């Protein structure tokens, strides 16, 4: 923790260095990974750099491509290059690695590590409780507040598709043996991070935010799942999957539209939700969010390290919030996207 506090120049009570979060992120069983998830570069007893890993093996082309994301990457300013040296070492532990977003310093450094641009992750948002959002937002001056209120009032009336007949969501206490088999039935032409019941249950135990899991039902059949969290007035769709239906297109757009609409309705039914945020790295996810009344509010660049060309010519990676730390990071000074 000391390396993060010093490296990021924050106080010990900063949320992202909370002891419970660090223990969960780096030491609690969850991701399939044989090594540690927190690495230090030391000289004697002195820490020169830290880098955490988030394993996210990608299902693609009928096989698995090992992949890593990185969190809490920081190096000592007194020893330039220490952070790069550590990250370069860790990158050799998997076939590929990705960086989504990142600080300006990170974006400047990763080309030196042979990362290439591999698309963007769109950030989408939908306003659902305009006045509650207005009342709970930090004050910024009456002129700016009124202008934002007028804009959000217009956005809050964006048309959204109705939930198709027969589709419903059921809250899950855990992803037990009944649901575990469906996780292996998801398939896509897009490189897609693996999921397991153990990994999803690990996320349900995240101490940084209350996370809820829901089964997606079409009639009595399980068609998939989604994960939601709400931090203050912002709800987030942090993961979503559909399993293939026999005889149907793997990425039937109408089904994805229904799944995202169901997740958005479930999030919006919470009376404390003022806005709902989601991300989309693929065309089918973007189309589905737009059909549910979401508005695009920017994007995060996605960079890929792929020295063996395992994903050469592949379409966009199907990336969701739980494939990074965006699922729970929170800035109370800017609680909303809109």
N, C-alpha and C positions, 0 to 999 in steps of 0.2 A: 504494500500500500504506500509506503514511503516513497518508492520510486515514482509512482503515479502522481502523488501530491506534489513532489518536487518538479518532476518533468513537465506537468501540465500547469504548474503554478496555481494551484487551487488550495483551498483550506481543507483540513481533514474531514469536515462535515459535508463536502460536496457529494451529491447523491450517487455519482458513478463510482465513487471509491468506498461506498458503504460496505462494511465487512461482510454482511449477509449476502449482498449481491456478488461480491468477489468470490466468496466460497461457493455459491451456486454456479457462477459462470465458469470457474476454472477447476473446481474439485468435485462437485456432485456428479454422480454417474448420469449419463444422458446420451451425448453424442457418441457414435461409434468411432472410437479413436484409441489406439493402443498407447500413445504417449501422453505426456502432460499437456495441458492446454495453456500454460503460462510459462514463458521462457525469459530468463535473465541472462544478460551478458555481464560478467563480473570480472574485475581485476582485483585479485586478492579478496578482500571483504567488501569492496566498493562496487555498487551497481552502476554500470555504464549505460544499459539500455534494457527496456522491457518490451515484449510483444506477446499478445495473447492470440490464440488461434481458435477459429470456429469451423470445425470440419463440416463439409457439406458435399459429400460424394454425389456425383451427377449421374443419373441414369440417362444413357444415350446410346442409340444404335444397337439396342439389345444387350449392352454391357454397362460397366461402371467405370467412370473416369474419376479418379480421386482428385479432390479439390479442397482448398482452404480459403477462408476469409480471415481477416485479421482485426483485432480490437486492441485498444489501449497501447498503441505503438508509440513509444517515446524513447528518445535518446538524450544523454547528458549533453548540454550545450558546451561543456568544458572539453568534450571529446567528440568533435565532429566526425560523423561517419559511423559511430558506434551503432546507431539504430539501423542504418542501412546494412551493416555487416551482419547483425543479428537476423534481420528479416530475410536477407539473401540465404542465410543458412537454413532457416525454417522452410523457405519455399522449396528446398530440395526434398522435403518429406512427402510431397504429393506431386502428381502429374501436372496439375494446373492450380492456379490461384486467381482470385478476383478481388478487386477493390471497387466498392460502390461509394460514390461521394468522396468524402475526405476533405481535409483542410487544404488550403492553398499550398502549404509546404508539402503535404503528401502528394498532391497532384503534380507538383514540380519534380518530385523525386522519382516516382514510379516509372517514368520512361527509362531512367537509368537502370532499372531492374528488369527491363525487357517486357514491360506491360504494353499492350496495344489497346486502342479504343475498340470496344465491342458492343456499342449501343448505349442506350440510356434507359433509366428507370423513371417513368413518369410518376409524379406525385399528384394525386387526385383528392378532391375534398368536396363535401356536400354539407351545406348549412341546413340544420333541421330545427333549431330553436333560436330564432333570431334575437328576441329580446333577452332571453336568459344569457346568451352569449355576450350581448351588449353590456349587461349589468355585471358580468363576472370578468370582463377584460380589464387589465391594468389601464389606468387613465393616461391618455397621451395628448390631451388638448381637445377642446370642443369641436374645432373645425375638422380635425382629422377623424374624430370619432363619428361625427354626423356623416361625413363623406363615406366612411367605411360602412356605416349602418345602411345607407341608401344603396350602396353597391351590393351588400350582402342580402338586402331585401329582394333585389332583383334576382340574384343567384338562387335564393331559397325557393323560388317558384319554378325552377327548371323542371320540366316534365320528367317523370320517371315511370318506367314500365310497371305494370301490376304483376304480382306473384302469380305465375301460371297455376291453374287448378291442379291440385294433387301434390304440390311441392310444400314441404314444411321443414321446420328445424326443431330438433330436440336437444335440450341441454344434457351434456355428459358430465358425470363426475370424474371419469377417467376413460382412457382408451384401453379397454380390457380385451380379453380374448375374443369377444364377439366382433369387435371392430378391427382387431389387428389384421385379419386376413385381407380386408379390402385395401389396406395400404399398399399391398404388393400388386394390386390390380390397376393402379394408375399407370398410364403409359402416354407418351407424348412424342411428337416429332421434335420437340424442343428439349435441350438438355435440362434435366429437372432434378433438384436436390432430393436425395433419399429421405423418406420418412419411415419411422417405426413407432409402434405404440409406446415404447419406452421413451423415445425422444419427445413425443408429444406430451406425455405425462410429465417429463422433465420441465417442459415449458409451463405446464399448469402449476408447477411449484415455484415459478419465478417470484422472488421476493420484492422486486422493484415495482410490480403492478399486478393487479388481480386479473388473471387471464381465464377466460371461459371457453370451453370447447363445445361445439354443436355438431350433431350428425345432420347431414342433408338427406331428407327422405323424398322420394317420388313415389307416392302411394305408400306401400309398406316396404319398399326396397331402399336400401342404403345406397345413395348415389355419391356420397362424399362427406366432407366435413369442412368446418371453418373454425378459426380461433379469433376471438375478439378480446380487446382490452379497452378499458376507459381510464384515462388519467385526467383527473379533474373533469372539465367539460368536453374533452376530446375523446371520442371513441375511435378505435383503429381496427381495421380488418388486417390482422397480422399474418394470416396464412389461410389458404383455401385450396381445396383439391376436389376434383371429380374423378370417379373411377369409371373405367370404360363400360359401356353398355353393349351387350352382344348385338352385333349387326349395325351398330351406329358408328358414325365418324368419331374418332378419338377426341376431336376438338369441335364438336357440334356447337356452333355459336349460340344457338337458342338455349342450350343447356347451361352454358357459361353465363349467359345473361340472367337466367333464372337463379343460378347459384349466388351470383354477386348481389342480385336484387334481394334475395332472402337474407344474406348476411347484412346488407344495409338496413333492411327493415328491422331485423333483430337488434342491431346496434341502436337504431333510432327509437325503438320502443322503450329504452331506458330513459326515464324522465330527466335524468341528469345530463344526457347527451345534448350538446349544443351543435357540434359539427362532427362529421365522420371523415376520417382520412384513410386512404389506401394507396398502394403503389401498383404499377403495372409495367412490366418489362417486355411483354409480348402483345401482339396486335389483338389477340382474342380477349385478353384481360382489359385492354384499353377500351375496346368496343363495348364490352360488358359494363364497365364503370360509367361510360358516357350514357349508355341506355338507362342507367339507374339514377340519372340526374346529377352525377358528379361532374366537377369541372377541373380541368388540368391546371395546376398551380406551380408548374416548374418541373424540373427533372434533375436526376442525379446521374453523372457519367459513370458508366461501368467499364472498367479496364480489366483485361484478361492477360494472364501470364500462361502461355501454352507452348513451351519449348519443343514438345514432341508432336505438335499439330494434332492433338487428339480431337480437338473441336474444329478443325479446319473445315470451312464451308457450312458449319452448323448454324441453324437459326438462333434467335435470341434465347438466352438462358431464362427459364421461368423462375424469377427471383421474387421472394416475398420478404416481409419485414423480419420474420424470425430467422432469416438467413444472415442477419447482422444484428446490431444492437439498436437499430432504429425502432424496434418494437416497444422499447420501454424508456428510451432517453426522453427527458422532459426538461424544458426551460420555463420556470414559472413566470419569467418576465415576458415570454412570448408563448402563451398557452394555446394559441390558435394559429392556423395557417391562413385563414381568411380574415 
